[in-house]
Amino acid sequence: MSDVGVIVTMVSVGIGFVLFGASFKGFMDRRGPKVVWGLFTAAVVFITLVPVGIAVFWAA
């Protein structure tokens, strides 16, 4: 995998963790379920689907 691919993957996972934390914070602050689930869904995409897509299509 190229250096750019590794950096993009790391940034994507970092964004995902921030979104996951924001989802938990929204849950603890009793925000609406749409906000909490929206942040959680975005976190899952950034933590799992984006890195897998990079590994399969870009780094292959």
C-alpha positions as CSV (number, residue, x, y, z in Angstrom):
1,M,0.0,0.0,0.0
2,S,1.3,3.4,-0.9
3,D,2.0,6.1,1.7
4,V,-1.0,8.1,0.6
5,G,-3.2,5.1,1.0
6,V,-2.0,4.6,4.6
7,I,-2.5,8.2,5.4
8,V,-6.0,8.3,4.0
9,T,-6.9,5.2,5.9
10,M,-5.5,6.6,9.1
11,V,-7.4,9.9,8.7
12,S,-10.6,8.0,7.8
13,V,-10.4,5.9,11.0
14,G,-9.6,9.0,13.0
15,I,-12.6,10.8,11.7
16,G,-14.7,7.7,12.5
17,F,-13.5,7.7,16.1
18,V,-14.4,11.4,16.5
19,L,-17.8,10.7,15.0
20,F,-18.3,7.7,17.4
21,G,-17.4,9.9,20.3
22,A,-19.8,12.6,19.1
23,S,-22.5,10.0,18.9
24,F,-21.9,8.9,22.4
25,K,-21.8,12.5,23.6
26,G,-25.1,13.1,21.8
27,F,-26.6,10.1,23.5
28,M,-25.4,11.2,26.9
29,D,-26.8,14.8,26.3
30,R,-30.1,13.2,25.3
31,R,-30.1,14.5,21.7
32,G,-32.6,13.2,19.3
33,P,-32.3,9.6,18.1
34,K,-31.9,10.8,14.5
35,V,-28.8,12.7,15.4
36,V,-27.3,9.9,17.5
37,W,-27.9,7.2,14.9
38,G,-26.8,9.5,12.1
39,L,-23.5,10.1,13.8
40,F,-23.1,6.4,14.6
41,T,-23.8,5.4,11.0
42,A,-21.3,7.9,9.7
43,A,-18.7,6.6,12.2
44,V,-19.3,3.0,11.0
45,V,-18.8,4.1,7.4
46,F,-15.6,5.9,8.2
47,I,-14.2,3.2,10.5
48,T,-15.0,0.2,8.3
49,L,-16.3,0.8,4.8
50,V,-13.8,3.5,3.7
51,P,-10.7,1.6,4.8
52,V,-12.0,-1.6,3.2
53,G,-12.7,0.3,0.0
54,I,-9.2,1.8,0.0
55,A,-7.6,-1.6,0.6
56,V,-9.6,-3.4,-2.1
57,F,-9.8,-0.8,-4.9
58,W,-6.9,1.5,-4.3
59,A,-4.1,-0.5,-2.8
60,A,-4.8,-3.7,-4.6
